[in-house]
Amino acid sequence: MTINEKTGKIDERDVGLFKKIRAHVCKHCPACTHARNNPESIIGRILHHPFHSKNCPMWKAYEELFGENKTL
């Protein structure tokens, strides 16, 4: 896996098709979009809670492709 030095994100050529699909589902999900834009709201606190953020395959794929806090 390579990381783009300019953006700090994973190079999309190294990501599988299903991971891209899961990430785009999360990117366009109204609840997830609201949670990312308003992390202090009820929905934001629920979706940012470790139980959700560590177990949701769409959220994890989104964070890996587009997330700002990378831990690779």
C-alpha positions in Angstrom: 0.0 0.0 0.0 1.4 3.4 -1.0 0.5 6.7 0.5 0.3 9.9 -1.6 2.9 12.3 -0.2 0.9 15.4 -1.2 -2.4 14.4 0.3 -1.4 11.8 2.9 -4.0 9.4 1.7 -3.8 5.9 0.3 -3.2 5.7 -3.4 -6.5 4.7 -4.9 -4.8 2.2 -7.3 -3.9 0.1 -4.3 -7.5 -0.1 -3.0 -9.8 -2.9 -4.0 -13.1 -2.4 -5.8 -15.3 -3.5 -2.9 -13.5 -1.2 -0.5 -14.1 1.7 -2.9 -17.8 0.8 -3.1 -18.1 0.7 0.7 -16.3 4.0 1.1 -18.5 5.7 -1.4 -21.7 4.3 0.2 -20.5 6.0 3.5 -19.5 9.2 1.7 -23.0 9.6 0.2 -24.9 8.3 3.3 -27.0 11.2 4.7 -26.5 10.0 8.3 -22.8 9.6 7.9 -22.4 13.0 6.2 -24.3 14.7 8.9 -22.2 12.9 11.6 -18.9 14.1 9.9 -20.2 17.6 9.5 -21.7 17.8 13.0 -19.7 15.5 15.3 -21.2 17.0 18.5 -24.8 16.2 17.4 -26.6 13.1 18.7 -26.0 11.3 15.4 -22.4 12.5 15.3 -21.7 11.2 18.7 -23.3 7.8 18.0 -21.5 7.3 14.7 -18.1 8.5 16.0 -18.5 6.2 19.0 -15.8 3.5 18.9 -18.4 0.7 18.8 -19.6 2.1 15.5 -16.4 3.5 14.1 -14.5 0.2 14.6 -17.2 -2.1 13.5 -18.9 -0.5 10.5 -17.2 -1.7 7.3 -18.4 1.3 5.3 -17.1 3.8 7.9 -13.8 2.1 8.1 -13.4 2.0 4.3 -14.3 5.7 4.2 -11.7 6.6 6.9 -9.1 4.6 5.0 -9.7 6.3 1.7 -10.8 9.8 2.6 -10.3 10.2 6.4 -8.0 12.8 7.8 -6.8 10.9 10.8 -4.7 8.1 9.3 -3.1 5.4 11.5 -1.2 3.2 9.1 
